[in-house]
Amino acid sequence: MAIQELEIARLDLSERSGNFRVLTGWLGEVQSLEAEDWKTVQVEELKQIITQLLELVAEAQLAKKLLFAMGD
């Protein structure tokens, strides 16, 4: 499933250029419009990270190793 999500993300990025803003969470304990924490991400950086992750997954599969990841 993670591979599919990465491929979908890579496809989404192929339609974008430059940078865009993403909601990364909320400042404080209350989730509200005023507390939203937005960051600007670079498309090329994200493409590189996704490619690296896909390569890591492929390498683990070839080596018949498990790969664990934690977080969002």
Phi and psi in degrees as a GROMACS rama.xvg file:
@    title "Ramachandran Plot"
@    xaxis  label "Phi"
@    yaxis  label "Psi"
@TYPE xy
-61.9097  -36.0938  ALA-2
-62.8591  -43.5548  ILE-3
-61.2187  -42.5573  GLN-4
-64.3378  -39.4085  GLU-5
-66.4  -40.4929  LEU-6
-64.8225  -40.1516  GLU-7
-63.4725  -42.1258  ILE-8
-63.719  -41.17  ALA-9
-65.1925  -39.2482  ARG-10
-63.8442  -43.2065  LEU-11
-59.66  -42.4805  ASP-12
-67.7157  -27.1947  LEU-13
-66.5067  -18.6278  SER-14
-92.0573  -2.27691  GLU-15
-113.418  162.122  ARG-16
-142.103  156.224  SER-17
73.9287  -112.875  GLY-18
-145.684  166.326  ASN-19
-155.223  163.669  PHE-20
-95.7024  142.163  ARG-21
-130.264  145.381  VAL-22
-79.459  118.77  LEU-23
-103.25  -5.80647  THR-24
150.935  -157.523  GLY-25
-131.511  146.796  TRP-26
-88.3659  122.414  LEU-27
91.9382  -171.42  GLY-28
-93.1256  -18.6706  GLU-29
-95.3506  124.328  VAL-30
-84.7245  107.412  GLN-31
-146.03  165.622  SER-32
-56.9204  -39.8085  LEU-33
-70.6393  -23.0983  GLU-34
-100.054  5.02437  ALA-35
-63.3399  139.614  GLU-36
-113.296  106.487  ASP-37
-103.911  141.29  TRP-38
-127.369  149.258  LYS-39
-93.1702  128.68  THR-40
-115.779  148.353  VAL-41
-94.0207  128.873  GLN-42
-57.8999  -47.0931  VAL-43
-63.4072  -37.4659  GLU-44
-63.0316  -44.6821  GLU-45
-65.0302  -39.3476  LEU-46
-59.7258  -42.6433  LYS-47
-63.9671  -42.3392  GLN-48
-65.0122  -43.7152  ILE-49
-63.6167  -42.6143  ILE-50
-60.5342  -43.4397  THR-51
-62.8803  -41.369  GLN-52
-64.7826  -42.8412  LEU-53
-63.3519  -38.6252  LEU-54
-64.874  -39.4609  GLU-55
-63.6467  -42.8503  LEU-56
-63.0577  -45.034  VAL-57
-61.7301  -41.9469  ALA-58
-62.9164  -42.9564  GLU-59
-63.7548  -40.0381  ALA-60
-64.1597  -44.0464  GLN-61
-61.7451  -38.017  LEU-62
-84.2504  -1.51158  ALA-63
55.0997  44.725  LYS-64
-112.083  153.366  LYS-65
-86.5404  147.797  LEU-66
-126.288  124.862  LEU-67
-115.057  139.856  PHE-68
-137.343  145.467  ALA-69
-127.539  145.476  MET-70
115.293  -175.857  GLY-71
